[in-house]
Amino acid sequence: MAKTYDLIVIGGGPGGYNCAIRAAQLGLRVACVEKRGALGGTCLNVGCIPSKALLHSSELYEEARNGIAKMGIIVESVKLDLKAMMAHKEESVDALTKGIRFLFKKHKIDEIIGAAAFTAKNKLTVKLNAGGAEEFEAKSFVIATGSEPVGVPGVPIDEKLVVSSTGALALAKVPEHLLVVGAGYIGLEMGSVWRRLGSKVTVVEFLDRITPGLDGEVAKTFERVLKKQGLQFKLGMKVTGVKKNGKGAEVTIEPAKGGAAETIACDVVLMSIGRRAFTDGLGLDKAGVKLDNRGRVVTDEHYATNIAGIYAIGDVREGPMLAHKAEDEAVACAENIAGRAGHVNYGVIPAVVYTYPEVATVGATEEELKAAGTAYKVGKFPFTANARAKVNATTDGFVKILADAATDRVLGVHMIGPDAGNMIGEAAIAMEFGASSEDIARTCHAHPTLTEAIRQAAMAVDGWTMQA
Ligand SMILES: Cc1cc2nc3c(=O)[nH]c(=O)nc-3n(C[C@H](O)[C@H](O)[C@H](O)COP(=O)(O)OP(=O)(O)OC[C@H]3O[C@@H](n4cnc5c(N)ncnc54)[C@H](O)[C@@H]3O)c2cc1C
């Protein structure tokens, strides 16, 4: 006899576990199937959390070596213990994934450890990690199976010489030369980690700019600052082959628009050219669930697929592949299934690159506003003129606020600078509440803080900045 639930969530990532918890809070009897053996999905196990652990540790290492002598702190013989750095990362991941297991117990959610596959539109079979299989039925199913890295055709990822982000989070030694393919946020974050730990890092990017999708002016400053730190860029180039030699690899690159090829010798190649929706082995054909031409599960705005009772959220459906987007969809989807009116405001989904300086953005870019023919005003403020950034010696970057020319409503906020990832929260709240730039400009901000740069940028929209 199949076990039955009100809701079975497939995948225990930020989409899946938040959906399970919210649905349980709303009184549903819930199970979550996860095959990894640990909850938290890509984000906790091989994504957001381990990468931020290494970014933070490597930033401290770099500061101790180069950054704080001018403040009168002399640290002699700074050494890297990579094994200990990796152990700290793993301990953090372990504690956080166990925390979700605790939350599942608290909310009486059954965790089923194994790989789920639909056998019909209301039935699942789970191949249990412990051996054997079990059948399940539910009134509703949520597909939250996430995404996986994309490779370059003909260049297999072995997680040793040619690595995905997963391998790049666990290298056993610091490569002499790391070649990063793709100048998106994952490549730049991991490239920054290994550069700080001592690697020469070359980033090859197909487009003629880094971080596609980010505000162009921010991206230009970002590229300049990263170059100053020692990252080398080969823009407008594509990888056409990777040949192993005894020591490492010979990577052939060619101009994307055609031209002469060149080869670069390196020890490790990181493939970070994007991710695709993951639905392998899920039996979606047996359930009749439709995919789009990019392999993503098609849903309506309520996360419902074409099959009644089956929903999809997170990386496996359209939209930015971000943990907090998955999390918001999870809550909205669970609320919809429980008969409430869940909703996500896709106009206010922040995105952050956790390099130094950080890059953070929410809302429309200038390029998007121009393309839409929207008349807008711009206010900008540099961190060189912010007192706190000055005393902290972290003056790279600026805040830019875009406001509607007629109504002054904030349409987008883009920052590059210290702690931008935390500061973007203020902009997101303001936009969620429909703030004007004047609302931000007239809100008292504590002094001396980095957030004053946001206020000054808002003042600059109407030309009354005080400090620059
Ligand atoms: C290196 C890296 C850094 C990142 N950093 C950030 C960041 O700083 N901020 C941010 O917002 N996002 C970041 N992301 C993206 C973020 O991790 C994803 O957007 C997020 O994890 C998506 O959540 P999800 O629940 O949709 O899917 P996932 O987290 O991918 O979870 C899906 C889960 O489903 C399981 N699964 C799949 N198929 C089955 C099946 N048939 N049966 C059972 N289980 C199954 C998988 O094992 C997986 O654990 C990063 C990603 C990477 C790779």
The ligand as an SDF file (V2000), in Angstrom:
LIG
                    3D

 53 58  0  0  0  0  0  0  0  0999 V2000
   28.7050   27.8810   -6.2910 C   0  0  0  0  0  0  0  0  0  0  0  0
   27.3210   28.4420   -6.1540 C   0  0  0  0  0  0  0  0  0  0  0  0
   27.1270   29.5770   -5.3980 C   0  0  0  0  0  0  0  0  0  0  0  0
   25.8500   30.1030   -5.2490 C   0  0  0  0  0  0  0  0  0  0  0  0
   25.6950   31.2280   -4.4940 N   0  0  0  0  0  0  0  0  0  0  0  0
   24.4710   31.7590   -4.3630 C   0  0  0  0  0  0  0  0  0  0  0  0
   24.2810   32.9100   -3.5580 C   0  0  0  0  0  0  0  0  0  0  0  0
   25.2320   33.4470   -2.9690 O   0  0  0  0  0  0  0  0  0  0  0  0
   23.0260   33.4090   -3.4290 N   0  0  0  0  0  0  0  0  0  0  0  0
   21.9560   32.8320   -4.0680 C   0  0  0  0  0  0  0  0  0  0  0  0
   20.8350   33.3340   -3.9270 O   0  0  0  0  0  0  0  0  0  0  0  0
   22.1020   31.7370   -4.8450 N   0  0  0  0  0  0  0  0  0  0  0  0
   23.3250   31.1830   -4.9890 C   0  0  0  0  0  0  0  0  0  0  0  0
   23.4710   30.0420   -5.7370 N   0  0  0  0  0  0  0  0  0  0  0  0
   22.2760   29.4790   -6.4040 C   0  0  0  0  0  0  0  0  0  0  0  0
   21.4370   28.6550   -5.4210 C   0  0  0  0  0  0  0  0  0  0  0  0
   22.2410   27.6450   -4.8670 O   0  0  0  0  0  0  0  0  0  0  0  0
   20.2380   28.0590   -6.1320 C   0  0  0  0  0  0  0  0  0  0  0  0
   19.5200   29.0850   -6.7830 O   0  0  0  0  0  0  0  0  0  0  0  0
   19.3050   27.3600   -5.1490 C   0  0  0  0  0  0  0  0  0  0  0  0
   19.9750   26.3230   -4.4710 O   0  0  0  0  0  0  0  0  0  0  0  0
   18.0900   26.8010   -5.8760 C   0  0  0  0  0  0  0  0  0  0  0  0
   17.2680   26.1580   -4.9510 O   0  0  0  0  0  0  0  0  0  0  0  0
   16.2970   24.9750   -5.3970 P   0  0  0  0  0  0  0  0  0  0  0  0
   15.6020   24.5430   -4.1530 O   0  0  0  0  0  0  0  0  0  0  0  0
   15.4940   25.3810   -6.5600 O   0  0  0  0  0  0  0  0  0  0  0  0
   17.2600   23.8020   -5.9200 O   0  0  0  0  0  0  0  0  0  0  0  0
   18.5130   23.0790   -5.2730 P   0  0  0  0  0  0  0  0  0  0  0  0
   19.0970   23.8460   -4.1800 O   0  0  0  0  0  0  0  0  0  0  0  0
   19.3890   22.7090   -6.4190 O   0  0  0  0  0  0  0  0  0  0  0  0
   17.9010   21.7640   -4.6240 O   0  0  0  0  0  0  0  0  0  0  0  0
   17.3590   20.7450   -5.3940 C   0  0  0  0  0  0  0  0  0  0  0  0
   17.5260   19.4370   -4.6400 C   0  0  0  0  0  0  0  0  0  0  0  0
   16.7250   18.4470   -5.2730 O   0  0  0  0  0  0  0  0  0  0  0  0
   17.3650   17.2060   -5.1640 C   0  0  0  0  0  0  0  0  0  0  0  0
   16.8200   16.3250   -6.2010 N   0  0  0  0  0  0  0  0  0  0  0  0
   16.9000   16.4650   -7.5400 C   0  0  0  0  0  0  0  0  0  0  0  0
   16.2260   15.4830   -8.1560 N   0  0  0  0  0  0  0  0  0  0  0  0
   15.7170   14.6970   -7.1810 C   0  0  0  0  0  0  0  0  0  0  0  0
   14.9200   13.5370   -7.1880 C   0  0  0  0  0  0  0  0  0  0  0  0
   14.4890   12.9670   -8.3370 N   0  0  0  0  0  0  0  0  0  0  0  0
   14.5830   12.9730   -6.0060 N   0  0  0  0  0  0  0  0  0  0  0  0
   15.0060   13.5240   -4.8380 C   0  0  0  0  0  0  0  0  0  0  0  0
   15.7520   14.6370   -4.7660 N   0  0  0  0  0  0  0  0  0  0  0  0
   16.0880   15.2210   -5.9310 C   0  0  0  0  0  0  0  0  0  0  0  0
   18.8280   17.5420   -5.3670 C   0  0  0  0  0  0  0  0  0  0  0  0
   19.6650   16.5430   -4.7910 O   0  0  0  0  0  0  0  0  0  0  0  0
   18.9430   18.8890   -4.6530 C   0  0  0  0  0  0  0  0  0  0  0  0
   19.4360   18.7500   -3.3380 O   0  0  0  0  0  0  0  0  0  0  0  0
   24.7380   29.4740   -5.8780 C   0  0  0  0  0  0  0  0  0  0  0  0
   24.9310   28.3160   -6.6380 C   0  0  0  0  0  0  0  0  0  0  0  0
   26.2010   27.7980   -6.7780 C   0  0  0  0  0  0  0  0  0  0  0  0
   26.3860   26.5540   -7.5840 C   0  0  0  0  0  0  0  0  0  0  0  0
  1  2  1  0
  2  3  1  0
  2 52  2  0
  3  4  2  0
  4  5  1  0
  4 50  1  0
  5  6  2  0
  6  7  1  0
  6 13  1  0
  7  8  2  0
  7  9  1  0
  9 10  1  0
 10 11  2  0
 10 12  1  0
 12 13  2  0
 13 14  1  0
 14 15  1  0
 14 50  1  0
 15 16  1  0
 16 17  1  0
 16 18  1  0
 18 19  1  0
 18 20  1  0
 20 21  1  0
 20 22  1  0
 22 23  1  0
 23 24  1  0
 24 25  2  0
 24 26  1  0
 24 27  1  0
 27 28  1  0
 28 29  2  0
 28 30  1  0
 28 31  1  0
 31 32  1  0
 32 33  1  0
 33 34  1  0
 33 48  1  0
 34 35  1  0
 35 36  1  0
 35 46  1  0
 36 37  1  0
 36 45  1  0
 37 38  2  0
 38 39  1  0
 39 40  1  0
 39 45  2  0
 40 41  1  0
 40 42  2  0
 42 43  1  0
 43 44  2  0
 44 45  1  0
 46 47  1  0
 46 48  1  0
 48 49  1  0
 50 51  2  0
 51 52  1  0
 52 53  1  0
M  END
$$$$
